[in-house]
Amino acid sequence: MDNQIICHLKSTHTQYIGTSRMQIQLMDTNEGFEVRNEANEQLGKIVWKLGDGVMLMNGTLVDPSLRGQNVGEKLLNEAADFARKNGY
């Protein structure tokens, strides 16, 4: 088993962090990113609301098993990149 977290954003962006194989992906609702493991269980997320040229980040949740691996920071950075790329 790989000892890495693989982050994919619409299958175009890959980075490695942490100790488990995970995906960070845009949620189906386009209202956040979520972290999912190989069993497709959600282990973390960051959510936002969009409006009037503003992206308001409402919260970040990370499963205790991933804490201390900078997953929350990674989610925040991905959300900030998403905001910049989409004019927010």
Contacts in CASP RR format, 6 or more apart in sequence:
PFRMAT RR
TARGET T0000
AUTHOR 0000-0000-0000
METHOD contacts of the structure
MODEL  1
MDNQIICHLKSTHTQYIGTSRMQIQLMDTNEGFEVRNEANEQLGKIVWKL
GDGVMLMNGTLVDPSLRGQNVGEKLLNEAADFARKNGY
1 21 0 8 1.000
2 21 0 8 1.000
3 18 0 8 1.000
3 19 0 8 1.000
3 20 0 8 1.000
4 16 0 8 1.000
4 17 0 8 1.000
4 18 0 8 1.000
4 19 0 8 1.000
4 20 0 8 1.000
4 21 0 8 1.000
5 16 0 8 1.000
5 17 0 8 1.000
5 18 0 8 1.000
5 19 0 8 1.000
5 20 0 8 1.000
5 21 0 8 1.000
5 22 0 8 1.000
5 24 0 8 1.000
5 35 0 8 1.000
5 69 0 8 1.000
5 71 0 8 1.000
6 14 0 8 1.000
6 15 0 8 1.000
6 16 0 8 1.000
6 21 0 8 1.000
6 22 0 8 1.000
6 23 0 8 1.000
7 13 0 8 1.000
7 14 0 8 1.000
7 15 0 8 1.000
7 16 0 8 1.000
7 17 0 8 1.000
7 22 0 8 1.000
7 23 0 8 1.000
7 24 0 8 1.000
7 74 0 8 1.000
7 78 0 8 1.000
8 14 0 8 1.000
8 23 0 8 1.000
8 24 0 8 1.000
8 25 0 8 1.000
9 24 0 8 1.000
9 25 0 8 1.000
9 26 0 8 1.000
9 33 0 8 1.000
9 78 0 8 1.000
9 82 0 8 1.000
10 25 0 8 1.000
10 26 0 8 1.000
15 74 0 8 1.000
17 69 0 8 1.000
17 70 0 8 1.000
17 71 0 8 1.000
17 74 0 8 1.000
18 66 0 8 1.000
18 69 0 8 1.000
18 70 0 8 1.000
18 71 0 8 1.000
19 69 0 8 1.000
20 37 0 8 1.000
20 65 0 8 1.000
20 66 0 8 1.000
21 37 0 8 1.000
21 38 0 8 1.000
22 35 0 8 1.000
22 36 0 8 1.000
22 37 0 8 1.000
22 38 0 8 1.000
22 43 0 8 1.000
22 66 0 8 1.000
23 35 0 8 1.000
23 36 0 8 1.000
24 33 0 8 1.000
24 34 0 8 1.000
24 35 0 8 1.000
24 74 0 8 1.000
24 75 0 8 1.000
24 78 0 8 1.000
25 33 0 8 1.000
25 34 0 8 1.000
25 36 0 8 1.000
26 32 0 8 1.000
26 33 0 8 1.000
26 82 0 8 1.000
27 33 0 8 1.000
27 34 0 8 1.000
27 45 0 8 1.000
27 47 0 8 1.000
30 50 0 8 1.000
31 47 0 8 1.000
31 48 0 8 1.000
31 49 0 8 1.000
31 50 0 8 1.000
32 45 0 8 1.000
32 46 0 8 1.000
32 47 0 8 1.000
32 48 0 8 1.000
32 79 0 8 1.000
33 45 0 8 1.000
33 46 0 8 1.000
33 75 0 8 1.000
33 78 0 8 1.000
33 79 0 8 1.000
33 82 0 8 1.000
34 42 0 8 1.000
34 44 0 8 1.000
34 45 0 8 1.000
35 42 0 8 1.000
35 43 0 8 1.000
35 44 0 8 1.000
35 45 0 8 1.000
35 62 0 8 1.000
35 63 0 8 1.000
35 66 0 8 1.000
35 71 0 8 1.000
35 75 0 8 1.000
36 42 0 8 1.000
36 43 0 8 1.000
37 43 0 8 1.000
43 62 0 8 1.000
43 63 0 8 1.000
43 65 0 8 1.000
43 66 0 8 1.000
44 60 0 8 1.000
44 61 0 8 1.000
44 62 0 8 1.000
44 63 0 8 1.000
44 66 0 8 1.000
44 71 0 8 1.000
44 72 0 8 1.000
44 75 0 8 1.000
45 60 0 8 1.000
45 61 0 8 1.000
45 75 0 8 1.000
46 57 0 8 1.000
46 59 0 8 1.000
46 60 0 8 1.000
46 61 0 8 1.000
46 72 0 8 1.000
46 75 0 8 1.000
46 76 0 8 1.000
46 78 0 8 1.000
46 79 0 8 1.000
47 57 0 8 1.000
47 58 0 8 1.000
47 59 0 8 1.000
48 55 0 8 1.000
48 56 0 8 1.000
48 57 0 8 1.000
48 58 0 8 1.000
48 79 0 8 1.000
49 55 0 8 1.000
49 56 0 8 1.000
49 58 0 8 1.000
50 56 0 8 1.000
50 88 0 8 1.000
53 87 0 8 1.000
53 88 0 8 1.000
54 88 0 8 1.000
55 79 0 8 1.000
55 82 0 8 1.000
55 83 0 8 1.000
55 86 0 8 1.000
55 88 0 8 1.000
57 76 0 8 1.000
57 79 0 8 1.000
60 72 0 8 1.000
60 75 0 8 1.000
60 76 0 8 1.000
62 71 0 8 1.000
62 72 0 8 1.000
62 75 0 8 1.000
END
